[in-house]
């Protein structure tokens, strides 16, 4: 099993969700986060005063999938989240040792 963590632009969240639904991904966790990478921050003008925004709003998606589905999920996220501009995000794939569904006690792939 794999845990796929994707940091994407907020306006791409629905596109990514739809792409993953088409693959049969049954669940994910979405968190609103702030951060920066190569995109750095930017300056904005508010009531005549210029200020720097160091941390930009992003969406963090966490998806637990079987090993067989992980490559397809990564490809779907890459395609759906790509705007061709700096700051499109990153995807991290890590091994998931155990998954347990609390309600039924199912473990492993059955719990996904």
C-alpha positions in Angstrom: 0.0 0.0 0.0 1.1 3.6 -0.7 0.3 6.9 0.9 0.2 9.6 -1.8 0.5 13.2 -0.5 0.0 15.9 -3.1 0.4 19.7 -2.6 -1.5 21.5 -5.3 -3.0 24.9 -6.1 -6.5 25.4 -4.5 -8.4 25.9 -7.8 -7.2 22.5 -9.0 -8.7 20.5 -6.2 -12.0 19.8 -7.9 -10.2 18.7 -11.1 -8.0 16.3 -9.2 -11.0 14.9 -7.2 -12.9 14.2 -10.4 -9.8 12.5 -12.0 -9.3 10.3 -8.9 -13.0 9.4 -8.8 -12.8 8.2 -12.4 -10.0 5.8 -11.3 -12.3 4.4 -8.5 -10.4 6.1 -5.6 -13.0 5.9 -2.8 -11.6 8.4 -0.3 -9.1 11.1 0.3 -8.3 13.7 2.9 -8.1 17.4 1.9 -6.4 20.0 4.1 -6.0 23.7 3.4 -2.4 24.6 4.1 0.1 27.4 3.4 3.6 27.2 2.1 6.1 28.0 -0.5 8.8 26.4 -2.7 10.5 27.8 -5.7 7.4 30.0 -6.2 8.5 32.0 -3.1 5.9 34.6 -2.1 4.6 37.7 -3.8 3.8 41.3 -3.0 0.3 42.7 -2.9 -1.1 46.2 -2.5 -3.8 46.7 0.1 -5.2 50.2 0.8 -2.1 51.8 -0.6 0.4 49.8 1.4 2.5 47.1 -0.2 3.1 43.9 1.8 4.8 40.6 1.2 2.9 37.3 1.3 5.5 34.7 2.2 3.2 31.7 2.5 0.8 30.9 -0.3 -2.5 29.0 0.1 -2.3 25.4 -1.1 -4.3 22.2 -0.8 -2.8 19.1 0.7 -4.4 15.8 -0.5 -3.6 12.5 1.2 -4.7 9.3 -0.5 -4.1 5.7 0.6 -4.1 3.3 -2.3 -3.0 -0.2 -3.2 0.4 -0.7 -4.8 -1.2 -1.6 -8.1 -3.2 1.7 -8.3 -0.5 4.1 -7.1 1.1 4.8 -10.5 -2.3 5.6 -12.0 -3.2 7.9 -9.1 0.1 9.8 -9.4 -0.4 10.2 -13.2 -4.0 11.4 -12.7 -2.9 14.0 -10.1 -0.1 15.2 -12.4 -2.4 15.6 -15.3 -5.3 17.3 -13.5 -3.2 19.6 -11.3 -0.9 20.8 -14.1 -1.4 24.5 -15.1 2.1 24.8 -16.7 3.1 27.5 -14.3 5.5 27.7 -11.3 3.8 26.5 -8.1 1.8 23.7 -9.5 2.9 21.6 -6.5 4.6 18.3 -5.6 3.6 14.7 -5.1 5.2 12.5 -2.4 4.7 8.7 -2.4 5.5 6.7 0.7 5.1 3.2 1.8 2.1 2.5 4.1 2.8 -0.3 6.5 -0.7 -0.9 7.8 -4.3 0.3 7.4 -7.1 -0.6 9.7 -10.8 0.3 9.3 -12.0 1.1 12.8 -15.6 0.2 12.3 -15.1 -3.3 11.0 -11.5 -4.2 12.0 -10.6 -4.9 8.4 -6.8 -4.5 7.7 -4.6 -4.0 4.7 -6.1 -3.4 1.2 -9.5 -4.5 2.5 -9.5 -1.4 4.8 -9.0 0.9 1.9 
